[in-house]
Amino acid sequence: MTIRPICITGEPVLHQRAAEVVDFGPELSQLVEDMFDTMDKAPGVGLAAPQIGVGLRVFTYDYAGDDDN
């Protein structure tokens, strides 16, 4: 479990277009796992890779929604 620091302001990665994902190997898998851990700790319902300083077009989300419908 790795909790990564969240970039709020002043980071260049937040002002640049994120790159497309082209490598779907173990590094991406670890990034996604870290993003879920970071998002859960924040707490939040979504997190984009640039928010943790990674310039890739990756996001995670977890929303249970309203189960009463």
C-alpha positions in Angstrom: 0.0 0.0 0.0 1.5 3.3 -1.1 -0.1 6.6 -0.4 1.2 9.2 -2.8 1.2 13.0 -2.1 -1.6 14.9 -3.9 -0.6 17.9 -5.9 -2.9 20.8 -5.3 -1.3 23.8 -7.0 1.9 25.0 -8.5 3.0 21.7 -10.1 3.8 21.8 -13.8 2.1 18.4 -14.3 -1.2 20.0 -13.5 -0.8 22.4 -16.4 0.3 20.0 -19.1 -1.7 17.6 -21.3 -1.3 14.1 -19.9 0.1 11.5 -22.2 -1.8 8.5 -23.5 -1.1 5.2 -21.8 0.8 2.9 -24.2 2.4 0.4 -21.7 0.0 -1.8 -19.8 2.6 -3.6 -17.8 3.3 -4.0 -14.0 4.3 -0.3 -13.6 0.8 0.8 -14.7 -0.8 -1.8 -12.4 1.2 -0.5 -9.5 0.3 3.1 -10.3 -3.4 2.2 -10.4 -3.1 0.4 -7.0 -1.3 3.4 -5.5 -4.0 5.7 -6.9 -6.8 3.7 -5.3 -4.9 3.6 -2.0 -4.3 7.4 -2.2 -7.9 8.1 -3.2 -9.3 6.0 -0.3 -7.0 7.8 2.2 -7.8 11.3 0.9 -10.9 10.5 1.1 -12.3 10.9 -2.3 -14.4 9.3 -5.0 -12.0 10.0 -7.9 -8.4 10.7 -8.6 -6.5 11.5 -11.8 -2.8 10.5 -12.3 -1.7 14.2 -12.7 -3.0 14.9 -9.2 -0.3 12.7 -7.8 2.4 14.0 -10.2 2.1 11.5 -13.0 1.5 12.9 -16.4 -0.6 10.0 -17.8 -4.3 9.8 -18.8 -5.3 7.5 -16.0 -8.0 8.0 -13.4 -9.6 5.9 -10.7 -13.0 6.3 -9.1 -15.1 4.5 -6.6 -18.7 5.5 -6.0 -21.2 3.2 -4.4 -24.1 5.4 -5.4 -27.6 5.3 -3.9 -28.6 1.7 -3.4 -32.2 2.7 -2.3 -33.4 2.9 -6.0 
